[in-house]
Amino acid sequence: MDIEDWRQKIDEVDEQVVLLLNQRASAALEIGKLKKQAGRPIYEPGREGVVFEKIRKANRGPLQGDQLEQIYHRIIDVMRTLQRNDS
Amino acid sequence: MDIEDWRQKIDEVDEQVVLLLNQRASAALEIGKLKKQAGRPIYEPGREGVVFEKIRKANRGPLQGDQLEQIYHRIIDVMRTLQRNDS
């Protein structure tokens, strides 16, 4: 496979990642609504720790656990902003 | 569905995302090797723009295009580090 073939593979992966990140965002919005109803804070550091643990456990490489966590820090930040801006 | 149900949905999504990000990383490593052989630079800003365009086009929300791009900036940064550290 040449560079263009691998890039096509990446483009296919990205389409699925975009879909999944949006599914994750929809679930986060539902959680945000339920938290507001229950008077619970949007930010719960304990849950964040659970997510990091789960993704490290699911990881088979070649990404290192720390690299995956870097990406997930950003994903969770964006999801939290989405929940806070939801009216 | 309650908060725990939605969290379970998120955990299932995350397992798939971890798998896909690693598939993306494997492809990036292959591209890195081919670029080194060809004397091409790891960082090609034109390709980065193409990726951002494609993810915005694939986006059906609720994430906004800018939010998706924030996540992808991090993903691409991490992939580039992976390529550079590959010996």
Backbone of each chain as nested JSON, in Angstrom:
{
  "chains": [
    {"id": "A", "residues": [
      {"number": 1, "name": "MET", "atoms": {"N": [0.833, -1.213, 0.0], "CA": [0.0, 0.0, 0.0], "C": [0.862, 1.254, 0.0]}},
      {"number": 2, "name": "ASP", "atoms": {"N": [0.485, 2.243, -0.798], "CA": [1.256, 3.485, -0.817], "C": [0.595, 4.54, 0.082]}},
      {"number": 3, "name": "ILE", "atoms": {"N": [1.202, 5.714, 0.13], "CA": [0.719, 6.768, 1.042], "C": [-0.758, 7.083, 0.783]}},
      {"number": 4, "name": "GLU", "atoms": {"N": [-1.151, 7.152, -0.472], "CA": [-2.551, 7.478, -0.785], "C": [-3.521, 6.398, -0.286]}},
      {"number": 5, "name": "ASP", "atoms": {"N": [-3.105, 5.136, -0.39], "CA": [-3.948, 4.041, 0.117], "C": [-4.153, 4.172, 1.625]}},
      {"number": 6, "name": "TRP", "atoms": {"N": [-3.057, 4.458, 2.344], "CA": [-3.156, 4.589, 3.803], "C": [-4.007, 5.805, 4.181]}},
      {"number": 7, "name": "ARG", "atoms": {"N": [-3.885, 6.862, 3.371], "CA": [-4.704, 8.047, 3.668], "C": [-6.191, 7.765, 3.477]}},
      {"number": 8, "name": "GLN", "atoms": {"N": [-6.492, 6.919, 2.488], "CA": [-7.888, 6.551, 2.276], "C": [-8.405, 5.741, 3.466]}},
      {"number": 9, "name": "LYS", "atoms": {"N": [-7.551, 4.87, 3.97], "CA": [-7.892, 4.088, 5.174], "C": [-8.178, 5.049, 6.34]}},
      {"number": 10, "name": "ILE", "atoms": {"N": [-7.309, 6.066, 6.495], "CA": [-7.505, 7.059, 7.572], "C": [-8.824, 7.807, 7.38]}},
      {"number": 11, "name": "ASP", "atoms": {"N": [-9.129, 8.172, 6.149], "CA": [-10.388, 8.898, 5.89], "C": [-11.6, 8.052, 6.274]}},
      {"number": 12, "name": "GLU", "atoms": {"N": [-11.53, 6.754, 5.986], "CA": [-12.63, 5.853, 6.359], "C": [-12.769, 5.751, 7.883]}},
      {"number": 13, "name": "VAL", "atoms": {"N": [-11.62, 5.62, 8.549], "CA": [-11.63, 5.574, 10.016], "C": [-12.239, 6.874, 10.569]}},
      {"number": 14, "name": "ASP", "atoms": {"N": [-11.826, 7.996, 10.007], "CA": [-12.294, 9.297, 10.514], "C": [-13.81, 9.452, 10.395]}},
      {"number": 15, "name": "GLU", "atoms": {"N": [-14.373, 8.947, 9.315], "CA": [-15.841, 9.031, 9.181], "C": [-16.528, 8.319, 10.327]}},
      {"number": 16, "name": "GLN", "atoms": {"N": [-15.99, 7.17, 10.713], "CA": [-16.566, 6.418, 11.836], "C": [-16.321, 7.141, 13.154]}},
      {"number": 17, "name": "VAL", "atoms": {"N": [-15.125, 7.722, 13.305], "CA": [-14.812, 8.44, 14.551], "C": [-15.754, 9.641, 14.712]}},
      {"number": 18, "name": "VAL", "atoms": {"N": [-16.011, 10.366, 13.624], "CA": [-16.918, 11.523, 13.676], "C": [-18.311, 11.077, 14.132]}},
      {"number": 19, "name": "LEU", "atoms": {"N": [-18.768, 9.975, 13.586], "CA": [-20.081, 9.427, 13.96], "C": [-20.11, 9.073, 15.45]}},
      {"number": 20, "name": "LEU", "atoms": {"N": [-19.078, 8.387, 15.911], "CA": [-19.031, 7.941, 17.315], "C": [-18.886, 9.123, 18.269]}},
      {"number": 21, "name": "LEU", "atoms": {"N": [-18.072, 10.105, 17.906], "CA": [-17.926, 11.272, 18.787], "C": [-19.254, 12.004, 18.919]}},
      {"number": 22, "name": "ASN", "atoms": {"N": [-20.038, 12.009, 17.845], "CA": [-21.354, 12.641, 17.926], "C": [-22.344, 11.802, 18.746]}},
      {"number": 23, "name": "GLN", "atoms": {"N": [-22.219, 10.489, 18.685], "CA": [-23.046, 9.634, 19.555], "C": [-22.681, 9.897, 21.017]}},
      {"number": 24, "name": "ARG", "atoms": {"N": [-21.374, 10.049, 21.261], "CA": [-20.904, 10.343, 22.613], "C": [-21.438, 11.701, 23.078]}},
      {"number": 25, "name": "ALA", "atoms": {"N": [-21.436, 12.666, 22.153], "CA": [-21.923, 14.007, 22.485], "C": [-23.417, 13.983, 22.811]}},
      {"number": 26, "name": "SER", "atoms": {"N": [-24.194, 13.22, 22.051], "CA": [-25.633, 13.109, 22.32], "C": [-25.873, 12.527, 23.712]}},
      {"number": 27, "name": "ALA", "atoms": {"N": [-25.112, 11.486, 24.06], "CA": [-25.248, 10.879, 25.39], "C": [-24.835, 11.877, 26.473]}},
      {"number": 28, "name": "ALA", "atoms": {"N": [-23.77, 12.63, 26.22], "CA": [-23.313, 13.63, 27.199], "C": [-24.371, 14.711, 27.407]}},
      {"number": 29, "name": "LEU", "atoms": {"N": [-25.051, 15.094, 26.325], "CA": [-26.119, 16.095, 26.45], "C": [-27.262, 15.562, 27.304]}},
      {"number": 30, "name": "GLU", "atoms": {"N": [-27.616, 14.308, 27.118], "CA": [-28.677, 13.701, 27.937], "C": [-28.262, 13.671, 29.405]}},
      {"number": 31, "name": "ILE", "atoms": {"N": [-27.005, 13.302, 29.646], "CA": [-26.5, 13.278, 31.031], "C": [-26.531, 14.685, 31.624]}},
      {"number": 32, "name": "GLY", "atoms": {"N": [-26.128, 15.685, 30.818], "CA": [-26.153, 17.073, 31.288], "C": [-27.554, 17.499, 31.723]}},
      {"number": 33, "name": "LYS", "atoms": {"N": [-28.548, 17.111, 30.925], "CA": [-29.943, 17.457, 31.258], "C": [-30.36, 16.801, 32.58]}},
      {"number": 34, "name": "LEU", "atoms": {"N": [-30.05, 15.51, 32.712], "CA": [-30.421, 14.771, 33.939], "C": [-29.704, 15.343, 35.165]}},
      {"number": 35, "name": "LYS", "atoms": {"N": [-28.445, 15.762, 34.973], "CA": [-27.696, 16.356, 36.092], "C": [-28.314, 17.678, 36.529]}},
      {"number": 36, "name": "LYS", "atoms": {"N": [-28.699, 18.488, 35.526], "CA": [-29.327, 19.777, 35.86], "C": [-30.606, 19.551, 36.66]}},
      {"number": 37, "name": "GLN", "atoms": {"N": [-31.427, 18.588, 36.186], "CA": [-32.674, 18.264, 36.9], "C": [-32.396, 17.83, 38.342]}},
      {"number": 38, "name": "ALA", "atoms": {"N": [-31.29, 17.104, 38.523], "CA": [-30.982, 16.556, 39.849], "C": [-30.115, 17.505, 40.68]}},
      {"number": 39, "name": "GLY", "atoms": {"N": [-29.746, 18.67, 40.102], "CA": [-28.883, 19.61, 40.824], "C": [-27.466, 19.096, 41.022]}},
      {"number": 40, "name": "ARG", "atoms": {"N": [-27.029, 18.202, 40.145], "CA": [-25.661, 17.673, 40.237], "C": [-24.731, 18.488, 39.346]}},
      {"number": 41, "name": "PRO", "atoms": {"N": [-23.459, 18.649, 39.747], "CA": [-22.526, 19.446, 38.923], "C": [-22.169, 18.728, 37.618]}},
      {"number": 42, "name": "ILE", "atoms": {"N": [-21.899, 19.518, 36.569], "CA": [-21.485, 18.948, 35.275], "C": [-20.138, 18.238, 35.427]}},
      {"number": 43, "name": "TYR", "atoms": {"N": [-19.227, 18.873, 36.164], "CA": [-17.881, 18.307, 36.297], "C": [-17.814, 17.365, 37.496]}},
      {"number": 44, "name": "GLU", "atoms": {"N": [-17.581, 16.095, 37.216], "CA": [-17.399, 15.112, 38.295], "C": [-16.085, 14.384, 38.047]}},
      {"number": 45, "name": "PRO", "atoms": {"N": [-15.019, 14.842, 38.746], "CA": [-13.667, 14.31, 38.478], "C": [-13.575, 12.792, 38.645]}},
      {"number": 46, "name": "GLY", "atoms": {"N": [-14.38, 12.223, 39.531], "CA": [-14.335, 10.768, 39.733], "C": [-14.685, 10.025, 38.456]}},
      {"number": 47, "name": "ARG", "atoms": {"N": [-15.706, 10.49, 37.772], "CA": [-16.12, 9.857, 36.518], "C": [-15.018, 9.981, 35.452]}},
      {"number": 48, "name": "GLU", "atoms": {"N": [-14.341, 11.137, 35.433], "CA": [-13.262, 11.341, 34.472], "C": [-12.172, 10.277, 34.667]}},
      {"number": 49, "name": "GLY", "atoms": {"N": [-11.848, 10.015, 35.923], "CA": [-10.854, 8.982, 36.245], "C": [-11.285, 7.609, 35.755]}},
      {"number": 50, "name": "VAL", "atoms": {"N": [-12.576, 7.323, 35.89], "CA": [-13.109, 6.03, 35.432], "C": [-12.948, 5.907, 33.917]}},
      {"number": 51, "name": "VAL", "atoms": {"N": [-13.252, 6.995, 33.194], "CA": [-13.125, 6.971, 31.724], "C": [-11.67, 6.71, 31.324]}},
      {"number": 52, "name": "PHE", "atoms": {"N": [-10.726, 7.41, 31.961], "CA": [-9.312, 7.221, 31.621], "C": [-8.881, 5.775, 31.891]}},
      {"number": 53, "name": "GLU", "atoms": {"N": [-9.355, 5.228, 32.986], "CA": [-8.994, 3.846, 33.321], "C": [-9.529, 2.882, 32.258]}},
      {"number": 54, "name": "LYS", "atoms": {"N": [-10.781, 3.114, 31.841], "CA": [-11.414, 2.232, 30.855], "C": [-10.702, 2.292, 29.503]}},
      {"number": 55, "name": "ILE", "atoms": {"N": [-10.33, 3.502, 29.077], "CA": [-9.689, 3.601, 27.754], "C": [-8.288, 2.977, 27.786]}},
      {"number": 56, "name": "ARG", "atoms": {"N": [-7.589, 3.116, 28.92], "CA": [-6.268, 2.473, 29.029], "C": [-6.408, 0.948, 28.984]}},
      {"number": 57, "name": "LYS", "atoms": {"N": [-7.457, 0.447, 29.617], "CA": [-7.699, -0.992, 29.65], "C": [-8.05, -1.517, 28.253]}},
      {"number": 58, "name": "ALA", "atoms": {"N": [-8.796, -0.714, 27.492], "CA": [-9.232, -1.122, 26.15], "C": [-8.103, -0.989, 25.125]}},
      {"number": 59, "name": "ASN", "atoms": {"N": [-7.037, -0.295, 25.508], "CA": [-5.976, 0.028, 24.555], "C": [-5.072, -1.157, 24.22]}},
      {"number": 60, "name": "ARG", "atoms": {"N": [-4.935, -1.447, 22.921], "CA": [-4.034, -2.515, 22.473], "C": [-2.872, -1.951, 21.655]}},
      {"number": 61, "name": "GLY", "atoms": {"N": [-2.729, -0.617, 21.614], "CA": [-1.643, 0.015, 20.873], "C": [-1.918, 0.085, 19.387]}},
      {"number": 62, "name": "PRO", "atoms": {"N": [-1.08, 0.729, 18.578], "CA": [0.247, 1.247, 18.92], "C": [0.256, 2.553, 19.733]}},
      {"number": 63, "name": "LEU", "atoms": {"N": [-0.883, 3.192, 19.959], "CA": [-0.884, 4.384, 20.802], "C": [-0.528, 3.984, 22.236]}},
      {"number": 64, "name": "GLN", "atoms": {"N": [0.247, 4.836, 22.891], "CA": [0.532, 4.614, 24.309], "C": [-0.634, 5.126, 25.149]}},
      {"number": 65, "name": "GLY", "atoms": {"N": [-0.769, 4.583, 26.354], "CA": [-1.85, 5.006, 27.235], "C": [-1.879, 6.519, 27.435]}},
      {"number": 66, "name": "ASP", "atoms": {"N": [-0.683, 7.123, 27.623], "CA": [-0.622, 8.584, 27.831], "C": [-1.106, 9.344, 26.603]}},
      {"number": 67, "name": "GLN", "atoms": {"N": [-0.799, 8.82, 25.429], "CA": [-1.209, 9.502, 24.195], "C": [-2.73, 9.451, 24.035]}},
      {"number": 68, "name": "LEU", "atoms": {"N": [-3.284, 8.303, 24.354], "CA": [-4.738, 8.15, 24.307], "C": [-5.385, 9.094, 25.32]}},
      {"number": 69, "name": "GLU", "atoms": {"N": [-4.765, 9.209, 26.468], "CA": [-5.311, 10.082, 27.512], "C": [-5.243, 11.553, 27.076]}},
      {"number": 70, "name": "GLN", "atoms": {"N": [-4.185, 11.926, 26.375], "CA": [-4.093, 13.305, 25.841], "C": [-5.282, 13.608, 24.926]}},
      {"number": 71, "name": "ILE", "atoms": {"N": [-5.581, 12.652, 24.055], "CA": [-6.711, 12.836, 23.129], "C": [-8.017, 12.912, 23.924]}},
      {"number": 72, "name": "TYR", "atoms": {"N": [-8.153, 12.039, 24.908], "CA": [-9.396, 12.004, 25.684], "C": [-9.585, 13.219, 26.59]}},
      {"number": 73, "name": "HIS", "atoms": {"N": [-8.484, 13.812, 27.048], "CA": [-8.608, 15.074, 27.782], "C": [-9.337, 16.105, 26.918]}},
      {"number": 74, "name": "ARG", "atoms": {"N": [-8.946, 16.173, 25.662], "CA": [-9.563, 17.134, 24.742], "C": [-11.023, 16.757, 24.468]}},
      {"number": 75, "name": "ILE", "atoms": {"N": [-11.28, 15.482, 24.241], "CA": [-12.657, 15.03, 23.972], "C": [-13.566, 15.405, 25.152]}},
      {"number": 76, "name": "ILE", "atoms": {"N": [-13.119, 15.126, 26.358], "CA": [-13.939, 15.386, 27.547], "C": [-14.127, 16.888, 27.759]}},
      {"number": 77, "name": "ASP", "atoms": {"N": [-13.072, 17.679, 27.514], "CA": [-13.192, 19.147, 27.599], "C": [-14.294, 19.654, 26.667]}},
      {"number": 78, "name": "VAL", "atoms": {"N": [-14.259, 19.164, 25.431], "CA": [-15.229, 19.622, 24.429], "C": [-16.646, 19.195, 24.83]}},
      {"number": 79, "name": "MET", "atoms": {"N": [-16.776, 17.978, 25.326], "CA": [-18.099, 17.477, 25.746], "C": [-18.655, 18.32, 26.895]}},
      {"number": 80, "name": "ARG", "atoms": {"N": [-17.779, 18.712, 27.816], "CA": [-18.21, 19.505, 28.967], "C": [-18.703, 20.89, 28.512]}},
      {"number": 81, "name": "THR", "atoms": {"N": [-17.971, 21.477, 27.57], "CA": [-18.402, 22.768, 27.013], "C": [-19.774, 22.62, 26.358]}},
      {"number": 82, "name": "LEU", "atoms": {"N": [-19.957, 21.536, 25.634], "CA": [-21.232, 21.266, 24.969], "C": [-22.364, 21.181, 26.008]}},
      {"number": 83, "name": "GLN", "atoms": {"N": [-22.118, 20.47, 27.104], "CA": [-23.137, 20.329, 28.163], "C": [-23.452, 21.684, 28.798]}},
      {"number": 84, "name": "ARG", "atoms": {"N": [-22.408, 22.48, 29.036], "CA": [-22.6, 23.779, 29.71], "C": [-23.37, 24.745, 28.821]}},
      {"number": 85, "name": "ASN", "atoms": {"N": [-23.144, 24.656, 27.517], "CA": [-23.802, 25.597, 26.591], "C": [-25.205, 25.15, 26.206]}},
      {"number": 86, "name": "ASP", "atoms": {"N": [-25.601, 23.966, 26.638], "CA": [-26.93, 23.438, 26.282], "C": [-27.99, 24.123, 27.145]}},
      {"number": 87, "name": "SER", "atoms": {"N": [-28.954, 24.716, 26.484], "CA": [-29.96, 25.463, 27.261], "C": [-31.262, 24.678, 27.367]}}
    ]},
    {"id": "B", "residues": [
      {"number": 1, "name": "MET", "atoms": {"N": [-34.037, 6.43, 30.145], "CA": [-32.659, 6.068, 30.513], "C": [-32.115, 7.023, 31.581]}},
      {"number": 2, "name": "ASP", "atoms": {"N": [-31.425, 6.468, 32.568], "CA": [-30.85, 7.34, 33.608], "C": [-29.363, 7.585, 33.327]}},
      {"number": 3, "name": "ILE", "atoms": {"N": [-28.734, 8.334, 34.23], "CA": [-27.334, 8.724, 34.003], "C": [-26.446, 7.484, 33.809]}},
      {"number": 4, "name": "GLU", "atoms": {"N": [-26.649, 6.459, 34.628], "CA": [-25.808, 5.259, 34.51], "C": [-25.976, 4.564, 33.149]}},
      {"number": 5, "name": "ASP", "atoms": {"N": [-27.209, 4.558, 32.634], "CA": [-27.454, 3.963, 31.311], "C": [-26.685, 4.723, 30.224]}},
      {"number": 6, "name": "TRP", "atoms": {"N": [-26.746, 6.053, 30.304], "CA": [-26.046, 6.862, 29.303], "C": [-24.532, 6.698, 29.418]}},
      {"number": 7, "name": "ARG", "atoms": {"N": [-24.056, 6.547, 30.651], "CA": [-22.615, 6.338, 30.84], "C": [-22.171, 5.01, 30.249]}},
      {"number": 8, "name": "GLN", "atoms": {"N": [-23.051, 4.006, 30.354], "CA": [-22.72, 2.713, 29.767], "C": [-22.63, 2.835, 28.238]}},
      {"number": 9, "name": "LYS", "atoms": {"N": [-23.553, 3.612, 27.678], "CA": [-23.531, 3.886, 26.228], "C": [-22.198, 4.554, 25.852]}},
      {"number": 10, "name": "ILE", "atoms": {"N": [-21.786, 5.548, 26.663], "CA": [-20.511, 6.242, 26.405], "C": [-19.335, 5.263, 26.486]}},
      {"number": 11, "name": "ASP", "atoms": {"N": [-19.35, 4.387, 27.483], "CA": [-18.254, 3.413, 27.621], "C": [-18.159, 2.513, 26.386]}},
      {"number": 12, "name": "GLU", "atoms": {"N": [-19.319, 2.132, 25.847], "CA": [-19.329, 1.283, 24.646], "C": [-18.77, 2.051, 23.439]}},
      {"number": 13, "name": "VAL", "atoms": {"N": [-19.183, 3.317, 23.326], "CA": [-18.662, 4.166, 22.247], "C": [-17.139, 4.305, 22.389]}},
      {"number": 14, "name": "ASP", "atoms": {"N": [-16.674, 4.535, 23.62], "CA": [-15.245, 4.757, 23.839], "C": [-14.41, 3.538, 23.438]}},
      {"number": 15, "name": "GLU", "atoms": {"N": [-14.925, 2.35, 23.699], "CA": [-14.175, 1.143, 23.293], "C": [-13.948, 1.125, 21.784]}},
      {"number": 16, "name": "GLN", "atoms": {"N": [-14.983, 1.53, 21.042], "CA": [-14.849, 1.578, 19.586], "C": [-13.907, 2.703, 19.148]}},
      {"number": 17, "name": "VAL", "atoms": {"N": [-13.996, 3.847, 19.845], "CA": [-13.13, 4.979, 19.49], "C": [-11.661, 4.612, 19.721]}},
      {"number": 18, "name": "VAL", "atoms": {"N": [-11.382, 3.933, 20.834], "CA": [-10.002, 3.52, 21.136], "C": [-9.469, 2.595, 20.033]}},
      {"number": 19, "name": "LEU", "atoms": {"N": [-10.316, 1.678, 19.577], "CA": [-9.938, 0.756, 18.515], "C": [-9.635, 1.532, 17.22]}},
      {"number": 20, "name": "LEU", "atoms": {"N": [-10.516, 2.46, 16.884], "CA": [-10.359, 3.223, 15.639], "C": [-9.149, 4.161, 15.695]}},
      {"number": 21, "name": "LEU", "atoms": {"N": [-8.929, 4.79, 16.839], "CA": [-7.764, 5.686, 16.954], "C": [-6.474, 4.886, 16.792]}},
      {"number": 22, "name": "ASN", "atoms": {"N": [-6.472, 3.645, 17.255], "CA": [-5.288, 2.81, 17.072], "C": [-5.129, 2.341, 15.628]}},
      {"number": 23, "name": "GLN", "atoms": {"N": [-6.256, 2.118, 14.95], "CA": [-6.173, 1.807, 13.512], "C": [-5.602, 3.005, 12.755]}},
      {"number": 24, "name": "ARG", "atoms": {"N": [-6.054, 4.19, 13.172], "CA": [-5.557, 5.424, 12.551], "C": [-4.056, 5.59, 12.813]}},
      {"number": 25, "name": "ALA", "atoms": {"N": [-3.645, 5.245, 14.046], "CA": [-2.229, 5.354, 14.419], "C": [-1.375, 4.378, 13.609]}},
      {"number": 26, "name": "SER", "atoms": {"N": [-1.885, 3.161, 13.408], "CA": [-1.14, 2.17, 12.605], "C": [-0.94, 2.675, 11.178]}},
      {"number": 27, "name": "ALA", "atoms": {"N": [-2.002, 3.247, 10.617], "CA": [-1.906, 3.789, 9.258], "C": [-0.928, 4.961, 9.219]}},
      {"number": 28, "name": "ALA", "atoms": {"N": [-0.978, 5.813, 10.255], "CA": [-0.067, 6.966, 10.308], "C": [1.387, 6.503, 10.385]}},
      {"number": 29, "name": "LEU", "atoms": {"N": [1.634, 5.425, 11.137], "CA": [2.998, 4.895, 11.237], "C": [3.484, 4.385, 9.879]}},
      {"number": 30, "name": "GLU", "atoms": {"N": [2.6, 3.72, 9.142], "CA": [2.963, 3.241, 7.799], "C": [3.29, 4.425, 6.884]}},
      {"number": 31, "name": "ILE", "atoms": {"N": [2.465, 5.464, 6.977], "CA": [2.713, 6.664, 6.164], "C": [4.051, 7.298, 6.564]}},
      {"number": 32, "name": "GLY", "atoms": {"N": [4.314, 7.337, 7.864], "CA": [5.578, 7.9, 8.348], "C": [6.774, 7.173, 7.749]}},
      {"number": 33, "name": "LYS", "atoms": {"N": [6.694, 5.837, 7.724], "CA": [7.79, 5.025, 7.159], "C": [7.991, 5.334, 5.68]}},
      {"number": 34, "name": "LEU", "atoms": {"N": [6.865, 5.382, 4.94], "CA": [6.937, 5.648, 3.498], "C": [7.486, 7.049, 3.227]}},
      {"number": 35, "name": "LYS", "atoms": {"N": [7.103, 8.004, 4.083], "CA": [7.607, 9.372, 3.907], "C": [9.111, 9.439, 4.144]}},
      {"number": 36, "name": "LYS", "atoms": {"N": [9.567, 8.734, 5.182], "CA": [11.004, 8.724, 5.471], "C": [11.781, 8.15, 4.285]}},
      {"number": 37, "name": "GLN", "atoms": {"N": [11.267, 7.033, 3.74], "CA": [11.915, 6.405, 2.568], "C": [11.982, 7.378, 1.397]}},
      {"number": 38, "name": "ALA", "atoms": {"N": [10.919, 8.188, 1.262], "CA": [10.825, 9.085, 0.11], "C": [11.437, 10.457, 0.4]}},
      {"number": 39, "name": "GLY", "atoms": {"N": [11.931, 10.661, 1.642], "CA": [12.499, 11.955, 2.011], "C": [11.464, 13.072, 2.09]}},
      {"number": 40, "name": "ARG", "atoms": {"N": [10.221, 12.679, 2.341], "CA": [9.159, 13.693, 2.479], "C": [8.993, 14.066, 3.955]}},
      {"number": 41, "name": "PRO", "atoms": {"N": [8.642, 15.337, 4.238], "CA": [8.477, 15.747, 5.642], "C": [7.248, 15.086, 6.279]}},
      {"number": 42, "name": "ILE", "atoms": {"N": [7.33, 14.857, 7.612], "CA": [6.192, 14.287, 8.353], "C": [5.016, 15.272, 8.322]}},
      {"number": 43, "name": "TYR", "atoms": {"N": [5.321, 16.544, 8.529], "CA": [4.25, 17.547, 8.601], "C": [3.933, 18.095, 7.219]}},
      {"number": 44, "name": "GLU", "atoms": {"N": [2.713, 17.841, 6.763], "CA": [2.271, 18.397, 5.481], "C": [0.952, 19.13, 5.703]}},
      {"number": 45, "name": "PRO", "atoms": {"N": [1.043, 20.463, 5.881], "CA": [-0.148, 21.239, 6.254], "C": [-1.307, 21.094, 5.272]}},
      {"number": 46, "name": "GLY", "atoms": {"N": [-1.023, 20.843, 4.02], "CA": [-2.092, 20.68, 3.032], "C": [-2.983, 19.497, 3.374]}},
      {"number": 47, "name": "ARG", "atoms": {"N": [-2.371, 18.405, 3.752], "CA": [-3.114, 17.193, 4.127], "C": [-3.971, 17.455, 5.375]}},
      {"number": 48, "name": "GLU", "atoms": {"N": [-3.42, 18.223, 6.321], "CA": [-4.165, 18.539, 7.538], "C": [-5.467, 19.276, 7.178]}},
      {"number": 49, "name": "GLY", "atoms": {"N": [-5.368, 20.212, 6.254], "CA": [-6.558, 20.949, 5.813], "C": [-7.591, 20.027, 5.177]}},
      {"number": 50, "name": "VAL", "atoms": {"N": [-7.105, 19.051, 4.413], "CA": [-8.017, 18.079, 3.778], "C": [-8.763, 17.287, 4.848]}},
      {"number": 51, "name": "VAL", "atoms": {"N": [-8.04, 16.857, 5.894], "CA": [-8.674, 16.082, 6.976], "C": [-9.762, 16.917, 7.655]}},
      {"number": 52, "name": "PHE", "atoms": {"N": [-9.446, 18.179, 7.965], "CA": [-10.44, 19.036, 8.631], "C": [-11.681, 19.216, 7.744]}},
      {"number": 53, "name": "GLU", "atoms": {"N": [-11.458, 19.384, 6.466], "CA": [-12.584, 19.556, 5.538], "C": [-13.464, 18.289, 5.532]}},
      {"number": 54, "name": "LYS", "atoms": {"N": [-12.815, 17.143, 5.495], "CA": [-13.556, 15.876, 5.436], "C": [-14.37, 15.637, 6.715]}},
      {"number": 55, "name": "ILE", "atoms": {"N": [-13.771, 15.937, 7.873], "CA": [-14.516, 15.674, 9.121], "C": [-15.694, 16.651, 9.253]}},
      {"number": 56, "name": "ARG", "atoms": {"N": [-15.522, 17.885, 8.787], "CA": [-16.646, 18.832, 8.83], "C": [-17.781, 18.364, 7.909]}},
      {"number": 57, "name": "LYS", "atoms": {"N": [-17.383, 17.828, 6.763], "CA": [-18.385, 17.343, 5.807], "C": [-19.128, 16.124, 6.364]}},
      {"number": 58, "name": "ALA", "atoms": {"N": [-18.419, 15.276, 7.093], "CA": [-19.036, 14.061, 7.645], "C": [-19.883, 14.362, 8.884]}},
      {"number": 59, "name": "ASN", "atoms": {"N": [-19.734, 15.556, 9.43], "CA": [-20.377, 15.895, 10.699], "C": [-21.878, 16.145, 10.563]}},
      {"number": 60, "name": "ARG", "atoms": {"N": [-22.662, 15.421, 11.38], "CA": [-24.123, 15.625, 11.402], "C": [-24.569, 16.173, 12.757]}},
      {"number": 61, "name": "GLY", "atoms": {"N": [-23.599, 16.555, 13.625], "CA": [-23.938, 17.094, 14.932], "C": [-24.313, 16.012, 15.925]}},
      {"number": 62, "name": "PRO", "atoms": {"N": [-24.54, 16.344, 17.201], "CA": [-24.669, 17.684, 17.773], "C": [-23.357, 18.455, 17.953]}},
      {"number": 63, "name": "LEU", "atoms": {"N": [-22.208, 17.842, 17.746], "CA": [-20.958, 18.605, 17.839], "C": [-20.904, 19.633, 16.718]}},
      {"number": 64, "name": "GLN", "atoms": {"N": [-20.389, 20.809, 17.044], "CA": [-20.186, 21.815, 16.001], "C": [-18.879, 21.512, 15.268]}},
      {"number": 65, "name": "GLY", "atoms": {"N": [-18.78, 22.01, 14.045], "CA": [-17.573, 21.782, 13.25], "C": [-16.308, 22.219, 13.981]}},
      {"number": 66, "name": "ASP", "atoms": {"N": [-16.372, 23.382, 14.653], "CA": [-15.198, 23.876, 15.383], "C": [-14.812, 22.951, 16.531]}},
      {"number": 67, "name": "GLN", "atoms": {"N": [-15.816, 22.382, 17.186], "CA": [-15.538, 21.485, 18.315], "C": [-14.881, 20.198, 17.833]}},
      {"number": 68, "name": "LEU", "atoms": {"N": [-15.369, 19.703, 16.713], "CA": [-14.771, 18.511, 16.114], "C": [-13.325, 18.807, 15.695]}},
      {"number": 69, "name": "GLU", "atoms": {"N": [-13.116, 20.002, 15.176], "CA": [-11.768, 20.371, 14.745], "C": [-10.82, 20.488, 15.947]}},
      {"number": 70, "name": "GLN", "atoms": {"N": [-11.327, 20.981, 17.071], "CA": [-10.498, 21.041, 18.291], "C": [-10.015, 19.644, 18.679]}},
      {"number": 71, "name": "ILE", "atoms": {"N": [-10.939, 18.685, 18.63], "CA": [-10.574, 17.3, 18.969], "C": [-9.557, 16.767, 17.959]}},
      {"number": 72, "name": "TYR", "atoms": {"N": [-9.797, 17.06, 16.685], "CA": [-8.906, 16.535, 15.648], "C": [-7.521, 17.179, 15.652]}},
      {"number": 73, "name": "HIS", "atoms": {"N": [-7.445, 18.443, 16.093], "CA": [-6.123, 19.057, 16.266], "C": [-5.282, 18.21, 17.2]}},
      {"number": 74, "name": "ARG", "atoms": {"N": [-5.897, 17.794, 18.307], "CA": [-5.184, 16.973, 19.29], "C": [-4.841, 15.602, 18.71]}},
      {"number": 75, "name": "ILE", "atoms": {"N": [-5.794, 14.987, 18.02], "CA": [-5.55, 13.664, 17.429], "C": [-4.362, 13.726, 16.468]}},
      {"number": 76, "name": "ILE", "atoms": {"N": [-4.353, 14.734, 15.606], "CA": [-3.288, 14.848, 14.605], "C": [-1.937, 15.152, 15.261]}},
      {"number": 77, "name": "ASP", "atoms": {"N": [-1.95, 16.008, 16.311], "CA": [-0.713, 16.281, 17.069], "C": [-0.115, 14.996, 17.626]}},
      {"number": 78, "name": "VAL", "atoms": {"N": [-0.98, 14.177, 18.231], "CA": [-0.511, 12.942, 18.848], "C": [0.025, 11.981, 17.781]}},
      {"number": 79, "name": "MET", "atoms": {"N": [-0.673, 11.914, 16.653], "CA": [-0.239, 11.012, 15.565], "C": [1.124, 11.445, 15.018]}},
      {"number": 80, "name": "ARG", "atoms": {"N": [1.339, 12.749, 14.943], "CA": [2.609, 13.261, 14.417], "C": [3.756, 12.916, 15.376]}},
      {"number": 81, "name": "THR", "atoms": {"N": [3.496, 13.057, 16.677], "CA": [4.502, 12.682, 17.676], "C": [4.84, 11.192, 17.533]}},
      {"number": 82, "name": "LEU", "atoms": {"N": [3.809, 10.391, 17.348], "CA": [3.996, 8.943, 17.17], "C": [4.891, 8.665, 15.957]}},
      {"number": 83, "name": "GLN", "atoms": {"N": [4.614, 9.351, 14.853], "CA": [5.415, 9.151, 13.629], "C": [6.871, 9.571, 13.852]}},
      {"number": 84, "name": "ARG", "atoms": {"N": [7.058, 10.711, 14.537], "CA": [8.423, 11.236, 14.748], "C": [9.233, 10.319, 15.659]}},
      {"number": 85, "name": "ASN", "atoms": {"N": [8.555, 9.701, 16.644], "CA": [9.27, 8.847, 17.612], "C": [9.484, 7.429, 17.097]}},
      {"number": 86, "name": "ASP", "atoms": {"N": [8.924, 7.126, 15.926], "CA": [9.036, 5.781, 15.378], "C": [10.418, 5.606, 14.77]}},
      {"number": 87, "name": "SER", "atoms": {"N": [11.144, 4.59, 15.226], "CA": [12.513, 4.45, 14.71], "C": [12.589, 3.315, 13.682]}}
    ]}
  ]
}
